[in-house]
Amino acid sequence: MFLHDPPRAGGESMSITGTMPLDAQGVHHGFFKLPYSRDDSAWGSVMIPVTVIANGDGPTALLTGANHGDEYEGPVALQELAVTLRAEEITGRVIILPMMNLPAFAEGSRCSPIDGANMNRSFPGRADGTVTQKICHYIAAELVPLADIVLDFHSGGRTLDFLPFAAAHILDDKAQEAACIAAMQAFNAPYSVRMLEIDAAGMFDTEVENQGKTFVTTELGGAGTATARSVGIARKGIRNLLIHAGILAGDVQKEPTIQLDMPDDRCFVFSQHAGLIDYLVDLGDMVKAGQAIARIWPADRTGVPAITYHALRDGILTARHVPGLVKIGDFVALVAEVISETPASK
Ligand code: ZN
């Protein structure tokens, strides 16, 4: 009987409700409220912060951070945007979700502490699913359809570190792919990647692309924190993307960016051993196929030689494991192919 259940809106669609309108002109700060009944709050809710800024008729940008809760460039840059962007500066609408996966963000963890789910493997979600599935469903069914362009911030979290890059995926629809690549170039991170996913199923990226939208993602750093440099890249990228989309006036601020490609799975090196990792190259170093890139020492005894891991292709060390210990099956290295350097004048 309803006495024991939290109040909820009727209908299949949504247990999540917004505390503010999505279509009103001006600046509105509020929450997406998801009923979450639990021991310490019987009629409690997960409150996901959101800011909507709208002015006149124009495109809509959806900007999201903390899809994984331990990645911080998106939350920092989007919190700043939510208090600095004025309605009269824009034409159209900007929907800002700095902490889309609020439960994971509050815990400082990649996955949700409520249901253990990885949000970026849980799309398109379920209206009647777990907390993570419900958030995914709401975003996929209610927010993505409003958007013309979507920017989802990632970085390496606590267990990866990346060269700072913006990325677009190779898509079947070549017009859509070209729009995504143009938006990635407008974001203008120091590196720009045509990205191959290890497993695209359930990703926010895939859902947004399947809805025909222009999508840009990033990997701006990692190791469980953000830096002045990585947040600066995020801040400039947001502004450039809003200008590119026609929402913000001004000129896209272009600096040289190095184009990278991930043509096949020889880009990835994974560990078949547990132990103490000893990198022989650092992020940004050029490597050759067959070159030793890391050794793994035993973590539990002396007198045993290290196991050496080698690059499987020529390229640039684009991502690595953190911190110092690895387990069997852990990611060790991403070696991306360097395509070209785009001059600043482009
Ligand atoms: Zn991530």
Boltz pocket constraint, residues with backbone or C-beta under 6 A from the ligand:
constraints:
  - pocket:
      binder: B
      contacts: [[A, 67], [A, 68], [A, 71], [A, 153], [A, 154], [A, 155], [A, 157]]
      max_distance: 6.0
